[in-house]
Amino acid sequence: MTNTATETRAVIVEREIPFPPEKIWRALTQPHLIEEWLMKNSFKPVVDHRFSLSADWGAVDCQVQTVEPNKTLSYTWDTKDLESVVTWTLTPTSTGTRLRMEQTGFRPDQRPYYQGATVGWQRFFAALEQVLARLD
């Protein structure tokens, strides 16, 4: 028997991107690039580093959990009463990289957060791809 009160949902976005993992990694880990596609930030790719993301609507408190250069990056994503984890996975392919983002931890009573993330991550991915297209 499962306890539905403790079940959580995840938002997953997965795309094939025509750039090598190293280039995508730069956009995921360099603060000035993160600001271009996500939000203002104080990010450092160091395990346990606490950082914030900020936008007009507010701020997100985060802490780096996993750093495997060009492969995996994860960090907590906490705002108001949402405690979640964002995990990026980069897998090289013959034409570039399969980039997967999974944000886990949405409780059933957090439907607005879940819906916001579902729409928001699509926009963030589009902006990320624009940043990647401009990078040398």
C-alpha positions, 0 to 999 in steps of 0.5 A: 500500500502506498501513502499518497500523502508522501508521493511526489511528482517530478518535472523532466525535460530531455532534449538532444542538443547539437553541442558537446557536453563540455560546452553545455557544462560551461552554460550550466556552471558559469554564473554569467552564463547561468544568468543569461538563461536561468536567473541571477545567481551566486553559483559555484560548481563545488559540492555543498556550496550554498547559492541563490537564484533570484528573479523579479518574482523572488529567490530560490535557495540552493545547495550543490549536491553533485558535481561530475564535470561534463556528466552530472550536476545536482542541487537543491531548489528550495523556495517558500514551502517547496523543497526539491532537487534539480539534477542535470545529466549530460550524455554524449551522442553521435550528434551532440548531447542528450541533456536531461533535467529532472526536478523532483519533490513536488507534493500533491498539494503543490500543483501550482509549483509543479505547473509553474516548473513544467512551463518554466523549464521549457522556457529555460531550456529554450533560453539555454539553447540560445546561449549555447548557440552564441558561445564559442 
